Structure formats: structure tokens, C-alpha cells
Amino acid sequence: MHFDFDAGKYAVYVWPAFALTAAVFVWMITDSLASARRWRREAERLQALKEAKK
């Protein structure tokens, strides 16, 4: 499979758009993982609190 990386006269627009898209994907993945970690910690804290009350 061959992919032509030459964007010609549109390279000024294409490559920054690819870079911005990659940066947004990285940000979304990082934010999602951090949010999942926070929710997991909160769920564990609430579960421990619930078990301590028994």
C-alpha cells in the first residue's frame, strides 16, 4: 500500500490540520483516562464508606 505524503500547494493547510487533529485526539484520550480514574477513585471511596457504616 502506498500513501502519497506530498500535499502539494495545500501542504500549508493539510499538515497543520493533521497536527491539530492528532493533538485533539491525544487531549481527548488523556482527559477520558483521567476522568475514568477520578470516577473509579470516587466509587471506591463511596464503597469503602458504605462498608464502614455496616
Backbone atoms as SQL, in Angstrom:
CREATE TABLE atoms (id INTEGER PRIMARY KEY, chain TEXT, resi INTEGER, resn TEXT, atom TEXT, x REAL, y REAL, z REAL);
INSERT INTO atoms VALUES
  (1, 'A', 1, 'MET', 'N', 0.846, -1.171, 0.000),
  (2, 'A', 1, 'MET', 'CA', 0.000, 0.000, 0.000),
  (3, 'A', 1, 'MET', 'C', 0.891, 1.234, 0.000),
  (4, 'A', 2, 'HIS', 'N', 0.545, 2.189, -0.819),
  (5, 'A', 2, 'HIS', 'CA', 1.353, 3.396, -0.961),
  (6, 'A', 2, 'HIS', 'C', 0.505, 4.617, -0.634),
  (7, 'A', 3, 'PHE', 'N', 1.037, 5.448, 0.234),
  (8, 'A', 3, 'PHE', 'CA', 0.348, 6.689, 0.582),
  (9, 'A', 3, 'PHE', 'C', 1.220, 7.853, 0.166),
  (10, 'A', 4, 'ASP', 'N', 0.673, 8.758, -0.586),
  (11, 'A', 4, 'ASP', 'CA', 1.422, 9.909, -1.071),
  (12, 'A', 4, 'ASP', 'C', 1.363, 11.029, -0.030),
  (13, 'A', 5, 'PHE', 'N', 2.512, 11.308, 0.602),
  (14, 'A', 5, 'PHE', 'CA', 2.571, 12.329, 1.642),
  (15, 'A', 5, 'PHE', 'C', 2.723, 13.743, 1.081),
  (16, 'A', 6, 'ASP', 'N', 2.868, 13.871, -0.219),
  (17, 'A', 6, 'ASP', 'CA', 3.042, 15.183, -0.834),
  (18, 'A', 6, 'ASP', 'C', 1.673, 15.840, -0.991),
  (19, 'A', 7, 'ALA', 'N', 1.446, 16.904, -0.241),
  (20, 'A', 7, 'ALA', 'CA', 0.162, 17.602, -0.305),
  (21, 'A', 7, 'ALA', 'C', 0.205, 18.762, -1.288),
  (22, 'A', 8, 'GLY', 'N', 1.347, 18.945, -1.930),
  (23, 'A', 8, 'GLY', 'CA', 1.460, 19.996, -2.935),
  (24, 'A', 8, 'GLY', 'C', 1.265, 21.385, -2.358),
  (25, 'A', 9, 'LYS', 'N', 0.565, 22.210, -3.090),
  (26, 'A', 9, 'LYS', 'CA', 0.384, 23.594, -2.656),
  (27, 'A', 9, 'LYS', 'C', -0.537, 23.714, -1.441),
  (28, 'A', 10, 'TYR', 'N', -1.228, 22.632, -1.095),
  (29, 'A', 10, 'TYR', 'CA', -2.127, 22.660, 0.060),
  (30, 'A', 10, 'TYR', 'C', -1.452, 22.185, 1.344),
  (31, 'A', 11, 'ALA', 'N', -0.176, 21.854, 1.270),
  (32, 'A', 11, 'ALA', 'CA', 0.548, 21.356, 2.441),
  (33, 'A', 11, 'ALA', 'C', 0.496, 22.331, 3.608),
  (34, 'A', 12, 'VAL', 'N', 0.483, 23.618, 3.298),
  (35, 'A', 12, 'VAL', 'CA', 0.416, 24.644, 4.339),
  (36, 'A', 12, 'VAL', 'C', -0.849, 24.489, 5.177),
  (37, 'A', 13, 'TYR', 'N', -1.905, 23.947, 4.603),
  (38, 'A', 13, 'TYR', 'CA', -3.165, 23.760, 5.313),
  (39, 'A', 13, 'TYR', 'C', -3.330, 22.328, 5.820),
  (40, 'A', 14, 'VAL', 'N', -2.863, 21.369, 5.030),
  (41, 'A', 14, 'VAL', 'CA', -3.086, 19.960, 5.353),
  (42, 'A', 14, 'VAL', 'C', -2.295, 19.523, 6.579),
  (43, 'A', 15, 'TRP', 'N', -0.985, 19.791, 6.624),
  (44, 'A', 15, 'TRP', 'CA', -0.165, 19.305, 7.726),
  (45, 'A', 15, 'TRP', 'C', -0.522, 19.929, 9.069),
  (46, 'A', 16, 'PRO', 'N', -0.789, 21.227, 9.141),
  (47, 'A', 16, 'PRO', 'CA', -1.263, 21.762, 10.425),
  (48, 'A', 16, 'PRO', 'C', -2.613, 21.170, 10.846),
  (49, 'A', 17, 'ALA', 'N', -3.470, 20.880, 9.875),
  (50, 'A', 17, 'ALA', 'CA', -4.755, 20.258, 10.205),
  (51, 'A', 17, 'ALA', 'C', -4.541, 18.857, 10.773),
  (52, 'A', 18, 'PHE', 'N', -3.618, 18.090, 10.183),
  (53, 'A', 18, 'PHE', 'CA', -3.287, 16.767, 10.729),
  (54, 'A', 18, 'PHE', 'C', -2.715, 16.895, 12.133),
  (55, 'A', 19, 'ALA', 'N', -1.817, 17.846, 12.342),
  (56, 'A', 19, 'ALA', 'CA', -1.197, 18.045, 13.658),
  (57, 'A', 19, 'ALA', 'C', -2.244, 18.441, 14.696),
  (58, 'A', 20, 'LEU', 'N', -3.130, 19.342, 14.327),
  (59, 'A', 20, 'LEU', 'CA', -4.185, 19.764, 15.250),
  (60, 'A', 20, 'LEU', 'C', -5.109, 18.598, 15.590),
  (61, 'A', 21, 'THR', 'N', -5.456, 17.809, 14.595),
  (62, 'A', 21, 'THR', 'CA', -6.307, 16.643, 14.824),
  (63, 'A', 21, 'THR', 'C', -5.633, 15.652, 15.764),
  (64, 'A', 22, 'ALA', 'N', -4.351, 15.386, 15.546),
  (65, 'A', 22, 'ALA', 'CA', -3.610, 14.473, 16.422),
  (66, 'A', 22, 'ALA', 'C', -3.566, 15.014, 17.845),
  (67, 'A', 23, 'ALA', 'N', -3.331, 16.313, 17.994),
  (68, 'A', 23, 'ALA', 'CA', -3.280, 16.922, 19.330),
  (69, 'A', 23, 'ALA', 'C', -4.629, 16.810, 20.037),
  (70, 'A', 24, 'VAL', 'N', -5.706, 17.011, 19.296),
  (71, 'A', 24, 'VAL', 'CA', -7.042, 16.900, 19.891),
  (72, 'A', 24, 'VAL', 'C', -7.318, 15.463, 20.313),
  (73, 'A', 25, 'PHE', 'N', -6.929, 14.492, 19.496),
  (74, 'A', 25, 'PHE', 'CA', -7.109, 13.088, 19.872),
  (75, 'A', 25, 'PHE', 'C', -6.332, 12.756, 21.138),
  (76, 'A', 26, 'VAL', 'N', -5.091, 13.203, 21.219),
  (77, 'A', 26, 'VAL', 'CA', -4.278, 12.952, 22.418),
  (78, 'A', 26, 'VAL', 'C', -4.941, 13.585, 23.634),
  (79, 'A', 27, 'TRP', 'N', -5.411, 14.829, 23.491),
  (80, 'A', 27, 'TRP', 'CA', -6.074, 15.511, 24.602),
  (81, 'A', 27, 'TRP', 'C', -7.337, 14.757, 25.030),
  (82, 'A', 28, 'MET', 'N', -8.146, 14.310, 24.065),
  (83, 'A', 28, 'MET', 'CA', -9.384, 13.605, 24.392),
  (84, 'A', 28, 'MET', 'C', -9.107, 12.291, 25.116),
  (85, 'A', 29, 'ILE', 'N', -8.112, 11.549, 24.654),
  (86, 'A', 29, 'ILE', 'CA', -7.770, 10.278, 25.292),
  (87, 'A', 29, 'ILE', 'C', -7.251, 10.514, 26.701),
  (88, 'A', 30, 'THR', 'N', -6.361, 11.494, 26.857),
  (89, 'A', 30, 'THR', 'CA', -5.801, 11.807, 28.174),
  (90, 'A', 30, 'THR', 'C', -6.897, 12.250, 29.134),
  (91, 'A', 31, 'ASP', 'N', -7.777, 13.125, 28.677),
  (92, 'A', 31, 'ASP', 'CA', -8.870, 13.613, 29.517),
  (93, 'A', 31, 'ASP', 'C', -9.822, 12.481, 29.899),
  (94, 'A', 32, 'SER', 'N', -10.114, 11.592, 28.971),
  (95, 'A', 32, 'SER', 'CA', -11.006, 10.462, 29.249),
  (96, 'A', 32, 'SER', 'C', -10.403, 9.520, 30.282),
  (97, 'A', 33, 'LEU', 'N', -9.121, 9.224, 30.135),
  (98, 'A', 33, 'LEU', 'CA', -8.464, 8.345, 31.100),
  (99, 'A', 33, 'LEU', 'C', -8.404, 8.977, 32.484),
  (100, 'A', 34, 'ALA', 'N', -8.107, 10.265, 32.552),
  (101, 'A', 34, 'ALA', 'CA', -8.060, 10.963, 33.842),
  (102, 'A', 34, 'ALA', 'C', -9.444, 10.983, 34.489),
  (103, 'A', 35, 'SER', 'N', -10.467, 11.216, 33.699),
  (104, 'A', 35, 'SER', 'CA', -11.830, 11.232, 34.221),
  (105, 'A', 35, 'SER', 'C', -12.230, 9.848, 34.738),
  (106, 'A', 36, 'ALA', 'N', -11.875, 8.820, 34.005),
  (107, 'A', 36, 'ALA', 'CA', -12.185, 7.455, 34.437),
  (108, 'A', 36, 'ALA', 'C', -11.483, 7.136, 35.748),
  (109, 'A', 37, 'ARG', 'N', -10.228, 7.582, 35.873),
  (110, 'A', 37, 'ARG', 'CA', -9.502, 7.371, 37.130),
  (111, 'A', 37, 'ARG', 'C', -10.195, 8.081, 38.284),
  (112, 'A', 38, 'ARG', 'N', -10.632, 9.321, 38.073),
  (113, 'A', 38, 'ARG', 'CA', -11.325, 10.068, 39.131),
  (114, 'A', 38, 'ARG', 'C', -12.616, 9.367, 39.536),
  (115, 'A', 39, 'TRP', 'N', -13.403, 8.921, 38.559),
  (116, 'A', 39, 'TRP', 'CA', -14.654, 8.231, 38.869),
  (117, 'A', 39, 'TRP', 'C', -14.398, 6.924, 39.612),
  (118, 'A', 40, 'ARG', 'N', -13.345, 6.202, 39.221),
  (119, 'A', 40, 'ARG', 'CA', -13.025, 4.944, 39.897),
  (120, 'A', 40, 'ARG', 'C', -12.655, 5.203, 41.353),
  (121, 'A', 41, 'ARG', 'N', -11.805, 6.221, 41.581),
  (122, 'A', 41, 'ARG', 'CA', -11.420, 6.563, 42.955),
  (123, 'A', 41, 'ARG', 'C', -12.635, 6.970, 43.786),
  (124, 'A', 42, 'GLU', 'N', -13.522, 7.760, 43.191),
  (125, 'A', 42, 'GLU', 'CA', -14.729, 8.192, 43.904),
  (126, 'A', 42, 'GLU', 'C', -15.623, 6.995, 44.222),
  (127, 'A', 43, 'ALA', 'N', -15.781, 6.079, 43.280),
  (128, 'A', 43, 'ALA', 'CA', -16.600, 4.882, 43.511),
  (129, 'A', 43, 'ALA', 'C', -15.988, 4.016, 44.612),
  (130, 'A', 44, 'GLU', 'N', -14.669, 3.861, 44.590),
  (131, 'A', 44, 'GLU', 'CA', -14.001, 3.083, 45.635),
  (132, 'A', 44, 'GLU', 'C', -14.151, 3.754, 46.996),
  (133, 'A', 45, 'ARG', 'N', -14.055, 5.080, 47.025),
  (134, 'A', 45, 'ARG', 'CA', -14.206, 5.813, 48.284),
  (135, 'A', 45, 'ARG', 'C', -15.620, 5.636, 48.832),
  (136, 'A', 46, 'LEU', 'N', -16.620, 5.758, 47.973),
  (137, 'A', 46, 'LEU', 'CA', -18.001, 5.593, 48.413),
  (138, 'A', 46, 'LEU', 'C', -18.287, 4.160, 48.854),
  (139, 'A', 47, 'GLN', 'N', -17.707, 3.197, 48.159),
  (140, 'A', 47, 'GLN', 'CA', -17.891, 1.794, 48.540),
  (141, 'A', 47, 'GLN', 'C', -17.277, 1.534, 49.911),
  (142, 'A', 48, 'ALA', 'N', -16.084, 2.076, 50.153),
  (143, 'A', 48, 'ALA', 'CA', -15.431, 1.903, 51.452),
  (144, 'A', 48, 'ALA', 'C', -16.244, 2.586, 52.546),
  (145, 'A', 49, 'LEU', 'N', -16.793, 3.747, 52.258),
  (146, 'A', 49, 'LEU', 'CA', -17.626, 4.460, 53.224),
  (147, 'A', 49, 'LEU', 'C', -18.884, 3.659, 53.539),
  (148, 'A', 50, 'LYS', 'N', -19.482, 3.073, 52.522),
  (149, 'A', 50, 'LYS', 'CA', -20.688, 2.264, 52.701),
  (150, 'A', 50, 'LYS', 'C', -20.395, 1.031, 53.550),
  (151, 'A', 51, 'GLU', 'N', -19.262, 0.377, 53.275),
  (152, 'A', 51, 'GLU', 'CA', -18.898, -0.825, 54.031),
  (153, 'A', 51, 'GLU', 'C', -18.521, -0.485, 55.464),
  (154, 'A', 52, 'ALA', 'N', -17.965, 0.690, 55.697),
  (155, 'A', 52, 'ALA', 'CA', -17.575, 1.099, 57.048),
  (156, 'A', 52, 'ALA', 'C', -18.801, 1.372, 57.914),
  (157, 'A', 53, 'LYS', 'N', -19.905, 1.763, 57.299),
  (158, 'A', 53, 'LYS', 'CA', -21.126, 2.055, 58.051),
  (159, 'A', 53, 'LYS', 'C', -21.856, 0.796, 58.495),
  (160, 'A', 54, 'LYS', 'N', -21.553, -0.348, 57.896),
  (161, 'A', 54, 'LYS', 'CA', -22.254, -1.595, 58.231),
  (162, 'A', 54, 'LYS', 'C', -21.885, -2.091, 59.592);
